[in-house]
Amino acid sequence: MTYLALAADYDGTIAEEGHVPEAVLAALERLRQSGRRAILVTGRKGQDLRRIFPGHRVFDRLVFENGGVVHDPGTGTERVLGAPPPETLLARLRREKVEPLSVGRVIVATEERHRDIVLGAVRDLGLTYQPICNKGALMLLPPGVDKATGLAEALSELRISLRQTVAVGDAENDAALLSSCGLGVAVDNAVPALKQVAGWITRGASGEGVVELIERLLAGEARPHEA
């Protein structure tokens, strides 16, 4: 199998404590120079990601809000892939003093310690929002929106299939992403649940593991090795 694209998570994958090492940026540049495409798939909101990651234009597409928004850094155009959070839900969570509370164009996010309150609000209001966990964070998204669906939309713009794509991540919310692609890779620091669904586990953690993966892709080594 020849893989034409790499889909990568941000926090804990290409980024360490919110910072992307120069070695990772250089590896991503080499990947693109080979004719392959790079897509960033993150739970972060677009304005937050662009503020802390000035090198985001190394990617051909940016998928924000855990699949809710697809951004083209070349043109600045965006597609929103879900409905905005209902004000009734936001008002209820604020009334219940759910803090921190982050609201995007599609996503609602807080900490997992508020899970019972958040799910109770969703149930009482008759909503069908799905909860997604991410290393202590709790995200609410409309049905049918996750990292895999957001990536599929980004790839359709690039005319590349999921089977021609390698995905790499580190957390629970990356499971759908890895499972949807031709090859799913977990970095060494990934949570155990993600390693169980990965076809390949890097020897290095975070950015070091991503560089390792890119070098193997460029060398045509797509077969997984033993964890």
N, C-alpha and C positions, 0 to 999 in steps of 0.2 A: 504494500500500500504506500503510495506517495501522498504525504500530507501537505496540503496547500495553505493551511492556516493554523495559528496558535491562539487559543482563547485562554486568557490568564486572569485570575483573581488579583485583587490589589493587596489589601492588608494581610500580612502573614505569608504572602506568596511572592509577588515581585517587590513588595515593600516591607521593610523592617522598621517597626515603630514609626510608621507613617512616611518613611524616607526610602526612595528607590536608589540603590547603589549605582554608581557609574558603570560598574561591570555589567549590570543587568541592562541598562540603557544601550550599552555598546553591543551586547548580544542581540537585543531586539533589532538594532540597526542592521546587523549582519543578516538576521533572519529576513528582513524586508529586502535587503539587497539581493538575496537569493531568489526573489520573485514571490516569496510567500507573504501572506497577510497576517497582521497581528490585531487582535481584538481584546480590549480590556472589559471585563465583566465584574462589576462591583456592586455592593449594596449601598455605597455612598451616593449622596445627591450630587448632581453635576457641578453646581457652584462650589461645593466643598472640595470635590476632587480636583477641579481645575486650579483652585487656590493653593492647595498644598503640593500639587504635582505639576510643575511648569513643563516637564518633559512629556506631557500627555499626548502631544502630536506625533510621537513615535508610533502611535497606534492608528490603524486605518478606521476603526470604529470604536466608540466608547458606549458601553451599555451600563446605564446607571440604575439606581433604585432597585437592585436585584431583579432586573429584567423589565422594569417599567418604562424606561426611556432609552432610545437609541440616538446617539449623537455622531455626526460626521465632523471631525475636527478640521477637515479640509475646507468645508463650505460653511460650517457653523449651523447647519440645519439639524433639526431634531424631530423625532417622531415619538409621541406619547402613546404608550401601548395599553393604557388602562384608564379607568375613570378616576377622577380626583376623590380623595377621602371625603365621605359625607360629613357635613358640619355637625350633625347630630352626634356622631361618634366622637369627634374632636371635643365637642362641648362636654360630653359625658366624661371623657378621660381627664379633661382639665378640672372638672368639678370633683372628680375622685382624687385629684392631686397626683396624677401619674407624671412623675418627673424623673429624668429628662424626657421630653417628648419632642421628637423630630418629625416634621411633616413635609413631605415632598409633593411632587406633582401626582404621584400615584401611591407612594409608600407612607406608612406610619410606623415609626420605630421608637422603642424605649428599651428598658432593661428587663431581662427575663424574670427578675424578682416580682414584677408587676403582672405576671402571666394570668393569675386568677382574676384579677380586676379587669384586665383587658379582654379576656375571653368571655367573662361575664357580661361585659358591655356589648360585645359582638352578638352574643346570644340574645340578650334582652331586646336589642334593636332589630333582631331578625335579619342580620347581615350574614353574608356568606364569605366574609374575608378569611383567608387562610393564614395561620401563624407559622412563621419560619424562624428557627433558632440559629444563632450565629455566635458562638463563644461568649455566652452571657447576654447577648443582645436578643431582643424579640422584635420581629418585623411582621407587619400585617400588610397583605397584598390582595388585590382582587383575585377571584378564581381564574386559573389558567395563566397566571403571570408568575414566572420564576426565571432563574438565570438561563435555563435551557431555552425557554420560549423567546427571551430577549436576544440570545445569541442567534437563534434560528432566523429572526428578523434581520439582524445585522448581516448574517451570511448571505441572505437572499439578495441584499443590495450589492454584495460583492460577487454574487453568482458562484458561490462555493457551497458544497453540501456539508452536513454535519459529519458524514462518514469520512470526509477529507480533512477533518479538523481534529487537532489534539487540544484537550482542555487540561488545565492544571490549577489546583486549588489547595486549600488547607483546612476548611471548616465545614460544618454541617450543611450550610446553605449552598455548598458547591457540589453536593451529591447529584442533584439533577443535571447539573452542567456536565460532570464527568460521565455520567451514564448515557447522555445523549450523543456523545461524540464517538468518532472512530477509535480513539484511544483516550482514556481518562487517566490522568497522572496526579498523584498526591505528593507534595513535598514532604521531606522527612519529618518536619514539625507538625504535620497535619494531625487532626484528631483521629483516634482509632476508628471511629465509625466511617470516616471518609477513606481511610486506607483499605477498609474492607471492600469498598466498591471500585477501587482503583485497579487498573490493569498494570500499572507501573508505579513504583515508589522510588523517588530520587534518593541518592545517598546523602546529598546536601540538603540543608534546611533553607527555607525561604528563597531569597534571591540566588544564593549559591546553587540551590537545586534547580531553579529555572534556567540558569546559565548552563548547567549540566544537561538539561533536557534540550535546550536549543542546539548545543553542540552535537548531541546525538541525532537530532533531526537533520541538521546540515550534513552530517556524515552518512545519512541514510539508514541509521540504526533505529528502527521503529519497534523492535521486539522488546517486551518488558523483561527486566531482570528480577531476580529474587529479592524480596525485601529483607 
